[in-house]
Amino acid sequence: MNRRIKIGASGIRKAFHVGGRRVPVLEGVDFHASEGEFVAIVGPSGCGKSTFLNILAGLEEPDAGEIELDGVSAQRRLGLVGYMQQKDLLLPWRTVLDNAILALEVRGTPRAEARRRALELTETFGLKGFERQYPALLSGGMRQRAAFLRTVLAEREAILLDEPFGALDALTRAQMQEWLLERWRALGVTIVLVTHDVEEALLLSDRVYLFTARPGRVKLVQEVALPRPRSRDLVTTEAFVKLKISLLGSLLEESARMATDTVVWEAAR
């Protein structure tokens, strides 16, 4: 079944000026995520993955190229997609509940109504009984669930996630991956995930984009033709291991090239 493209990018280029030099970060990136898809982006550190998400979200503008939302050119994108960045960015002076309703309040929803809508979801998001707690008292996993609840309450059909579990320990990360799969199935939204973890990318997504070393280009697009629903048991199967070995090999090649290019660039400064 053909699904319409929710987020599309073509020919995206971006450079920054560092120390008086122009440093290309993205070079001709083409990308798409269809309605209801889960798409992951992997690549070596510094290859422009987060910059690309910032461009999709409208926080930054590309130097060249075009972004489309629902098939329409979207020059003004800010606020049209949900965006959860690397840190949970919870406000320490607000409770879990009041952090969750920030997007609704910004949109003018009365606080009582916003709280009612958030309370309806706290059990689903594993936060029941912690609504009145402050972020400092929460575990890392709970903070991430609170941040994701805030993102979901923005009520956008597409959500961007930038390394949402990168700071968590291995056990909590595995638990959060399965939890995210459940929430994605229930919500039916399009998700674009940036991650350094090849196993995470393959476990969660329908398709993985691998970016090259800086400047980031799309080196390959790996379809993940593994059955859904998925659980952690999938990572031990032969089909999964083959995909992981292939994708990890390409990522390691780019990581090595990134390290070499960085040394050369630093020496030339």
N, C-alpha and C positions, 0 to 999 in steps of 0.2 A: 504494500500500500504506500503510495506516494504521499508524503506529508509536506505541507507548505514550509518554506524556510522562515524561521522565526528571527534569526540573527544572521546577517550575511556581511562579509567584508571582502573587498577586492582591491588589490594593489596597494595595501597599506604600507606607507613609509613614514619613518619618524627618526629624527636625529636630535641630539642635545649638544649644547656647547659646553665643553669642559676644559678649563684652563686655557681658553683661547682657541681651542680646537673643536672642530665639528666631529662628533662621534655618532655615526649611524647606529641606530638601535634596532629598527625594523626595516626590512627591505623587500617590498613586494609581497606582503602576506595576503593570501586568499584563504577564506575560512567560511564555514556555514554550520549552523545548528538548526535542525528542523523542529517543528512543533512537538513538544513532549520528549525530545531527545535528551540524553545525558552525554555530553561531549567533554573530553579531557584534553588539556594541553600540557605537554612535558617538554623539557629542554634544560640545558645546562644553566647554572646560575648566571645571571646577567645577560641572558639572551633576549630579553624584552617581553617576557610572558606577562608580567604585571603591568608593564606599560601598555601592552595590547588590551588587557582588561580595562585599564583606565580609559583607553580610547573607546572601547565598546560602551562603557558606562557614560561617556560624555564628560569625564573629568579632564581629559586632555583631547586635543585635536591632532589628527595626523597631518604631516606635511604634504602628503599626497594620498589618493585613494578614496574609497567611498564605503560608508557603513549604511546598511539597510536594515530596517526593522519591519517585519511583516511585508517584505517586498517593496517597501517604500524608502527612498533615500531619507536618511535621518540626520540632518545637520545639527539639530538640537535634540540631544538624547538624554540629557541629565534628568534623572528622576523617572525615566521610562522603563528602566530595568532595575531589579533588586541587586544590591552589591554588598557582599560580605567580604571584607578585606582580611589580611593575615592576622591582625590582632582583633580581639572581640570588640574593642572600643566601647565597652560598657561605661557609662558615667558612674563614677564611684559614689556620688551623693544621691543617686536614685536607686530605688529598689529594683528587683528583677522585673516586677510588673510595670513599673514606670519607665524602665529602660525599653521594655518590649513595645510600648505604645508610642514611642517617639515619632515614628513615621506617620502614624495616624494623627497625632497632635499637630504636626507640621502641616498636615493637609486640612486642618480645621475641624477634625472630629472632636466633639465634646469629650472631656476627660472621662466622665462616667461611662459613656458609650464605648470609648476606646478600651477602658479597663474591662468592661463586660466581655468584649470580643476577645481580649487577650486571655481572660480567665477561662473561657471556653476551650482554649487550646493548651493550657499549662499541663494538664495530665498527659495529653498526647505527646508533648515535648519533654516529658520526664521532669517537669518542674513543679508538680503538685506539692503543696506544702512549703514551697520556698519562695512564694510570690512576694513576701514582705522582707526577704533577706536582701542584704547589700552584696555587690559583687565580690568584695574581699573575703566573704565567708563561703564562697562557692568553690567547688573543684573546677579544674580546667575543663572537663567535659561538660559540666553544667553551665559554665560561662559560655561555651560555644553553642550549646542548645538555646540559651537565652538570646544570644546574638542572632542565631538562625530564626528564632521565633520573631524577633524584631524585623528581620528581613522579609519573612513570609507575610507579616501583617502589613507590609507596604503594598501587598496585593498586586504584584507584577507577574506577568505570565512567563518571564524569563529572569533567571537568577544567576549572577556571576559569583563564584566562590574562589578566592585567592588563598591557597594553602590553608584552609580552615582548620586542619588538624595537625599542622606542622609542629606546634609547640607541645603536643600531648605525648605522654609515654606510650609505649607500644601497645599495651593492653587496652588503655582508654581509646587510643586511635582505632584499633580494630573494632571495638564496640561502637564507636561513633560512625564508622563506615557502614556497618550493618544498619544502624539507626537511620542514617541518611538515605540508604536505599529504600527503607520502609516509607519514610516521609516523602520521597520523590514519587514513589508509586501512588501514594495517597493523594498527593497534590496535583499530579499530572502536568507539572510545569517543565519548561526547558531549563536545563542547568548546564552551565559552562564552568568547568573546574580547572584551575591551574594547580599543578602539584609537581614535586620533584620525585614522587614515589611511583615507579612504574607499576608495581603490584596494585596500588590503590587505583591508578588510572584504569587498568584493565578490569579490575573487580567491579568498578562502578559504572563504567561508561559503555556507550554503544560504538564510539569511535574515538581514536586518540590521534591528535596532531603532535608530531615531533618537530620542534623548532631547532634550527641549527645554532651553532655558536654565533655570537654577535658579529654582524647584524643579523637578527633573527629572520630566517626564511622558513618556509615549511619544507622540511626534508622528506617527510613521508606522512601518509595518512593511513592509519591501521584500523580497519574495521574489526570490531570485536564481536564475532559471530558465536557468542556463547549463550547458552539458554538462560532465560529469566523465568521466575525470580532467582536471585543469586544469594549465596551465603558464603561464609569464609571457607567452607569445605571445597569450594571451586578452585582455590589456589593450589591445591595439591593434585589436580587432574592433569593428565598428559597434555591436553589441548591448551590449558592455561599456561603450563610451564613452557611449552614451545613458543607461545606468543611472548611470554615474559623474556625468554632468552634472546629472541630476535630484537625486540624493542629495546631491551637493556643494552645490547651490543651496540646498536646505533646511537643510543644516548651516551654511552661511554666514549665513543669515537668523537662526538661533538664536545663532550666535557674536556677531553684531552686537547682538542683543537682550541677550545676557549682558553685553557690554561696557557698554551703556547702563545696565542695571540696577545694575551694580557701581558706576558713578560716582554714581548717585543714592543708593545705600545708603551709600557712603562719605561723601557730603555730609551725610547725615542723622545720622551718628554723633555 
